[in-house]
Amino acid sequence: KQRNKKKVTFESKWPLIKLGDLSAPPQYGATEKAIDGNKETDYRYIRITDIMDDGNLGEDWKTAEHIDEQYILNDGDILFARSGATVGKSFIYKNSIGKAIYAGYLIRFQFNREHILPCYAYSITSSVKYKEWVEMHKGRTAQPNINGQQYSSFKIPVPPIDVQKQIVEEIAKVDKSVSDSMLRIDKYESDIESLLSSLRFADSTLNAIAPFATKSIKYGDIESETYITTDNMLQNKLGVLPFDGVANISSITEYKPEDILISNIRPYLKKIWFADKDGGCSKDVLVLRSADVNKYLPKYIFYMLRRDAFFDYVMEGKKGIKMPRGNKKDIMKYKIPMPNIDEQKRIVAQIEALELEITKARTLIENAASEKQAILDKYL
């Protein structure tokens, strides 16, 4: 079977050298139990699930039951995920993270700095070629796997150290602009929340200003990509993806532009969308529609319902444990401050200006991977 594998190789003016020839023998991590610990004094236990897509560590801080010295990480160590859905994911350890050891589904490489800078080796793992190599080698089983020997055999271009330094510096600039963008997004989002939470006007209930729209239509009456289910709504208020495939359903709820769609399953996932087209949705998606657009601006209501305060309210009245759902009666009793229509328009315009900045920052983050690839292409 191995013979059928197409070779994935870098085309480069520099020599191609196996990872294993540039590092100490790869080492598998500890098989300790993760337990709660003290961030100030204990070693962090880095597990496969802690490594986020952006190369940082998640919030779920744990230490290990026993600390074995051989698994203590040193500055510049690179960890590769060897199994499961995240196979191929990589992480570079820096001392600034604080003392840490790593778990068994990760493989550590310690590079010889005379030949290769760890940050340069790590930058290669963001390349298209590396991702192709992972796809090629991870196996087609339910539990994909790449072992230490396979990682060791991966050949990378190794330019002189001064060229590596140049690559690392330019990639660091991209990383810096990404982290700056993330901070900007946080700031703009908290500005929006401050604005909305500071409003002091008479409250109205949703029942009065934006009751549920419940008209049933046939699935065959809509363009299938405009079908919205709880599955193609994105978590954390990021909108929707076009529906892919064919739904095996006859009756659905109609929605129109400027309706507000909210997933009513697991409300804590915060799935909400301001519709910009006509379509239909499953019965687990709630459709709210302004009772009078001349009095109640749909976008204003949407911004009010996109707040965490609303989702927290829905979770307080939820029904069911494993698959909690919002209580529709309770949702209709939710109150929001209702200024006059001109004031609503002014507030919406302020928020839209901040949203525009958030979109710019998100675009910059999305383009980071191709920028890094361009830097690699330029030097290699």
N, C-alpha and C positions, 0 to 999 in steps of 0.2 A: 504493500500500500504506500509506503514511504516514497517509492520511486515516482509515483504520479505527481508528487508535489512540485509545482512550478517553483523555480528559484526566485526568491524576492531579494534582489541585491541593489545596493546603492550604486549609482554611476557617479564616480567621483575622480578628481585628479589626484586625490590623496590615497595612500595605501589603505586597504580594507583589512581590519584586524578583528579577530574574534574577541567578544567581551571577556571570555575566560582567560585569554592571553594578556589582558590588561588589568586583571584583578586577582585577589586572593581567591581560593576555591569558594564557590557560593555556599552559603550556610542557611539552613532552614531554621525557623524561629521556635520559640518556646511553646509548650503545650499546656500552659498553666491556665487555671481558672481566672477569669477577670472578676475583680471585686472593687467596691467603692474604696476610695483612698483620699489622702490629703494632697492636694495639688502642690502645696508648698514643700512638702518633705518627701513624698513618695515618687517612685519611678512611674511614668506613664506607661501603660501597656498598649502599644499600637497594634490594632487588629485590622484585618482587611476591610471591615465595614467603616473604620474611622477615616479612611482616605477618600476625600471628596474628589469630584471631577476636576475641580480647579487646582488640585495638587496640595490643598491644605487639609488640616485635620478637622473632623467634626467636633460637635460640642460634647459628645458622650464620653467624658473623661473617666478612665478606669485604671486601676493598678492591677498587678498580678498577685496571686496568693504567695508565690515564692519568687524571689529575684535571683536568677542564676547569672553570674558575671559574664558568661560567654555570650549572652544575648544583649548586653548593654550596647547601645548604639553610639557611634562616634560621628563627629561632624563630617558630612560628605558621604556617609553610607547611603546606598540606594537600595530601596526595597521594591521587589516585584511581586505582584499577586500571582499565585501559581494555580489557582483553582476557582471554579464557579463562574458566575456571570461577570465578575470583575477581572477575570484573568487578563494579564497584560498591563493592568493599571500599575503605575509606578509612583514612587515617593522619594524625595531626597530629604534626609534628616539633617537639620542644622542645630547647633548647640542652643540657639535662641529659643528653641521649642521647650527646653528643659530636659532633665534626664529621663531616659526612656529605654524600654526593651521592646522587642517585637514578637508577634505571635506566629504560630506554625504554618499558616497558609501564606506566609510571606517568605521570600528568599532574599538574603542580603548579599550585595556585592560591595567589596571594598577595593577601590581602584588605586593603582600605582600612579601617584601624582607626577612622577617624572615623565610619564608618557601621556597621561590623560587627566584633565581636570574633571572632578566629579560633576560640577555644574554643566560642563560640556556634554558628558555622557548622558546626564539627565535630559538635556535639551533635545537629544536625539530621540528620546521616547515620546516627544510631542510631534514627531515627523510622520508624514503620510506613509513612508516606507516601513517604519516600525509598526504602525497599525496594520498594514497589509501583512507583514511578517507574522504578527500575532494571529490574525484571521487564518492564515495558512497553517499555523502549527498547533492551534489550540485543540484540534480534534473535533469530531462531529458528535460527541456523546452528550447526554443530558448534563453531565458534569465536566465541562471543558477543562483542560489541564495543560500547563506547560511547566516542565520540571527544570531544575537547576542546570542540568546538562544541556538542555535545549537552549535555554537563555545564554549559556556560555558559548554556544556555537554561533550566535547572532553576530554577523560581521558589520562593523561600522567604520566609516571613513575617519582616519585619525590625522588631522593636519598638525603642523607644528604648534607648540604651546601658545605662541603669540597670536596665531590665528584663532585658536580655541578661545583665548581670552577675549578677542574682539567679538566673537559670536556670542559668548556669555554676556558681555556688556550690553550688546544690542538687544538680546532677548530679555535681559533684566529691565530694560526700558519699557518693553511691551508689558511685562508683568507689572511694573510700577503703574503704567497707565490703566491697567485692568483694576488694580487694587484701589487706585484713586477714583475710578469710575464707580466701583462698588460703594465706596464711602459717600460719593456724591448721591447715588441712588438712595442710600439710607437717609441722608440729610433731606433730600427733596420729599421722600415719603413721610419723614417726621414733620416737615413743614406743612404738608397736606393735612396730616392728622391734627396738628396744632390748630390750624385754621378751622377745621370742621368741629373740633371739640370745644372751641371757644365761642361758638355761635349761641346767642341768647335770644331766642324767639319763641313764640307760643308753639307748643308741640301739637302735631296732628298724628293720628294713627294711620298705618298703612291701609287699613280698611277704607278710610276716607279718601286717601290721596293716590294709592296705587294698588287696587284690588287685584286678585288673581284673574288672569285671562284663561278661560278653560275650554274654549271652542275646540271640539274634536274635528280633525280632518283625516283623510286617508293617506297612508304613507306613499301611495302611488301618485298623490297630487303634488308632491314636492320634488325638487332636485335632490338626489340622494346625498350629495355632499353638504347640503344645508341641514341634514338631520342631526340633532344634538341629543346625546345621551350623557349620563354621568361619566362615561368612559372617555369621550373626546372633549370633555371640559377639563381645563388644566388646573392643577392645584395652585393655591396661593395667589388667586385672583389674576392669573395670567391669560384668561380668555379661553378660546377654544381652538381645536384643530379641525380641518374639514373631515367629515365622516368618510371612512374608507370601507367599501364593501356594500353588502345589501342587508338590511335589517329584516328579520323575520317577525314582522309586527304589522297589524292592520291599522289600528286606530292610534293617532298621535295628537299632541296638542299643537295648535297653530301658534306661531309667533310672528311678529312684525318688526320692522326697524324701530329702534328706540325702546323696545321692550327690555325688561331686565330678567335674565334667566339665572336661576340659582339651583345648584344641585341639592336635592333634599336628602341624599344619602350621605352619611358621614359628614355632617356640616362642618366639622373641624378642619376638613381639607380646603375650605374656603374657595369653592368653585363658583365663580360669578362671571357673567358676560353681559355687556351692553350690546344688544343686537344691532347689526348694521345691514341686515337683509331680511327678506321673508323666508320662512321655513317652518319646520315642525320639530317637536322634541318628544322624548319619552315621558311617560307619566311621572317618573321620578324627578323630573326637572320642573321647577315651579316657574311660571311666567307671570311677572307683575307688569301692569300697564298703567300709565298715568290716567287718572280719572278725568283730567281736563288739562291739556298741555298749555293752555293759556294761564293757568293758575299754578300748576305743579310741573316744573321743568323735569323731563325724564332724566337728563344727565345729572341734575342736582340730586334726585332721589337715588340714582345709581351710586354716586359718590358717597352718599350717606349710608347706603347698605353695604358698601365695600369695606367699611371700617371693621376692625376686629371686634369692636363693641357689639355689632350686630350678630356676628357668628357666635360670640360668647353667649349672647342672649338666646339664640336658637338652641345651642347645646344645653343650656340650663333647662329648657322645656322638652328635651329630646325624648323619643320613645325608643325602647330597644337598647340592648347592650352591645352585642357583637356588631350589628349593622345599624347604628343609631340613625333615626330620621327626625327631621324637624317636625314639630307639631304645628300644622297649618293654622289652627285657630289662634295659637299663641303668636305666630308670625304676624298675623293681621292686626294684633294688638300693639305691635312694636311702634314706638313713637319717635318721630324725628322733628326737629325744629323747622318751622315753615315760615321763612320771611316772605315778603312780597316778590312777585315775579322778577322785577328789575334787580333786586338784591340777589336772588338766586342766580340770575345771569352773570352778575358781577363775580360771585363766588366761583361759578363754573369756569369763567374766563381765567381767573387766577390759578385754579387747579390745572386747567388745560396747559397753561404756560409751563408749570412745573412738570406736568406729564411729558411735555415735549422734550424737556431736558433729560428726563428719565429714559425716554426712548433713545435719545442720542447716546447716552451712557451705555445702555444695553447693546446697541449696535456696535459700539467700540469693543465691548467685551466679546461679542459674537465673532468679530473679525480678527481677534487676537491669534487664533490658531493659524489662519492663512498668512498673517504677518510674520509669525515665527517661521513658518515654512519658507517664506520668501527670503528671510535672513539666511537660513540653512542653504537654500538653493544658490544664493549669491556667493557664499564662501566655499561651498563643497563641490 
